[in-house]
Amino acid sequence: MPNSPSLIVDHLSIRYPGSGSNEAALHDVSLRIDADNLVVALGPSGCGKTSLLNAIAGFVTPTFGRITLGDRDIDGPGAERGVVFQDDALLPWLNVLDNVAFGLKLRGAPKHEREARARAVLAQVDLAGFEQHRVWELSGGMRQRVGLARALAADPQVLLMDEPFGALDAFTREQMQELLLRLWQQTGKRVLLITHDIEEAVFLATDLVLMSPRPGRIVERLSLHFGRRYAAGEPARSIKSDPQFIETREHVLRRVFANRSVSAGS
Amino acid sequence: MTTSELSLDEAIFTPPEPAPHQVVTPTAKPTTTLRISLATLGVLLALWWAITTAGLIQPLFLPSPQAVLAKLWLTATKGYMDATLWQHLGASLFRIVTALLAAVLFAVPVGLAIGLSRKARGVLDPLIEFYRPIPPLAYLPLIVIWFGIGELSKILLIYLAIFAPIAISTATGVRNVDPSRVRAAQSLGASRWQLIAQVVLPSALPDILTGIRIGLGAGWSTLVAAELVAATRGLGFMVQSAAQFLVTDVVVLGIVVIALIAFTLELGLRALQRRLVPWQGQMH
């Protein structure tokens, strides 16, 4: 695909200056996000998954290695990599519509154009009719959808999601996962999602990357298809009760705990 | 005992609130507080009236409320020290509003610079922290030596009192901007200036408004000191010259007017805060 270059993380290491330990936050991580992929990085806290996302977003500079999108090196934040945060990070002085149109406004798009685009994206995340609402009056799930819409409205090449559903209740979280899969299907965006929720990771990922702490590294990669099955129309409940899904989930669970007890014992 | 049992019964028979985060009691509370405050004020006034009318205190030390009211009418229509109450009030308000506008104009950019740049902080922070704790009366003579006894010195003194709180609150507000808000804007392609104008400054607005409230309080209390300097008009001047001639009712009148104006300004700023930053205390 010529117009959708791959995002490549090449032997990335991150060491934070002044952090007492000499262990890297992230050690020798390589990763590739191709078109149409939904990559999920899963791991306990301290495994460097957020550092990985921050490096790709351009918020932190790699100590070693490089990150490229197509033929361009990443050396700072940019609009071609949209980010969705765990806390919605919305701007409370703007209403829902203006929050979603914010990226287009920064780019200098004319008012009618950016508002039309924002309305369309809000409809995609099932928030049509909420354009004039104040963001602090919305529920957590709705705010997270506004955050997702804001990232999508800027039409990024990659969508980076930092534990986006971590603060939501279980019911809302499932709705949001299904919404994300529908949006992924509709827009064909490649996605990198960070989570510590095993079921979420197994359900969403086309590529699951298992990470482990001290130092933060990738310990296993799995190619999965449950997200694609949902996108193809199979109900979530039937996927999640499929023995294959349960088996994968238990396998991942065992791997996470195996790595945890090894690193705790060392 | 019976009352507590009664309220317990009420609690049992009241249907439970559907949304626990939308508890309604805070709206009921301020009205009761207001009622208590008004009652306190009423009792105080009554006490004042009773003591002075009974002749327990000489009018030279504490004039009666009626006398002060009569004086209010007299100063409002005929004036005191060649100016009516309104002219005194106008002179004071002009000084404080000019000082306030100048302080906002300069202190907000200074606070912004302190919050954003390490260098600016290194230069400006010690300067502000050096003069801030000095009582204005202490550096008033220096200001008079440098800038004379005109209107400039008076406004400058008030300006200095307002400047520091606004600059410091702005810097605090800027430093406390939610980092993920900044990152969100950066990943939407914001330039440095867009970031400052469209994310940092609006995020710091609640703190800036708090700084203005504190600054205005400090400025208002510096007013009397400022009007020590060869003033011919102003509420502070009115009170001082009345004190020199032992016209106690004018002194009391002046104090009451100063208090009322300060209270009105504070209420106005609170209303402005609710209007400009209605999200304050609503997020997270």
Boltz contact constraints between the chains, C-beta under 6 A:
constraints:
  - contact:
      token1: [A, 57]
      token2: [B, 187]
      max_distance: 6.0
  - contact:
      token1: [A, 59]
      token2: [B, 183]
      max_distance: 6.0
  - contact:
      token1: [A, 77]
      token2: [B, 186]
      max_distance: 6.0
  - contact:
      token1: [A, 77]
      token2: [B, 187]
      max_distance: 6.0
  - contact:
      token1: [A, 79]
      token2: [B, 188]
      max_distance: 6.0
  - contact:
      token1: [A, 79]
      token2: [B, 189]
      max_distance: 6.0
  - contact:
      token1: [A, 83]
      token2: [B, 187]
      max_distance: 6.0
  - contact:
      token1: [A, 85]
      token2: [B, 180]
      max_distance: 6.0
  - contact:
      token1: [A, 87]
      token2: [B, 180]
      max_distance: 6.0
  - contact:
      token1: [A, 89]
      token2: [B, 180]
      max_distance: 6.0
  - contact:
      token1: [A, 89]
      token2: [B, 181]
      max_distance: 6.0
  - contact:
      token1: [A, 89]
      token2: [B, 184]
      max_distance: 6.0
  - contact:
      token1: [A, 92]
      token2: [B, 279]
      max_distance: 6.0
  - contact:
      token1: [A, 92]
      token2: [B, 283]
      max_distance: 6.0
  - contact:
      token1: [A, 93]
      token2: [B, 202]
      max_distance: 6.0
  - contact:
      token1: [A, 103]
      token2: [B, 188]
      max_distance: 6.0
  - contact:
      token1: [A, 106]
      token2: [B, 188]
      max_distance: 6.0
  - contact:
      token1: [A, 106]
      token2: [B, 189]
      max_distance: 6.0
  - contact:
      token1: [A, 106]
      token2: [B, 190]
      max_distance: 6.0
  - contact:
      token1: [A, 106]
      token2: [B, 194]
      max_distance: 6.0
  - contact:
      token1: [A, 136]
      token2: [B, 279]
      max_distance: 6.0
  - contact:
      token1: [A, 136]
      token2: [B, 282]
      max_distance: 6.0
  - contact:
      token1: [A, 136]
      token2: [B, 283]
      max_distance: 6.0
  - contact:
      token1: [A, 154]
      token2: [B, 188]
      max_distance: 6.0
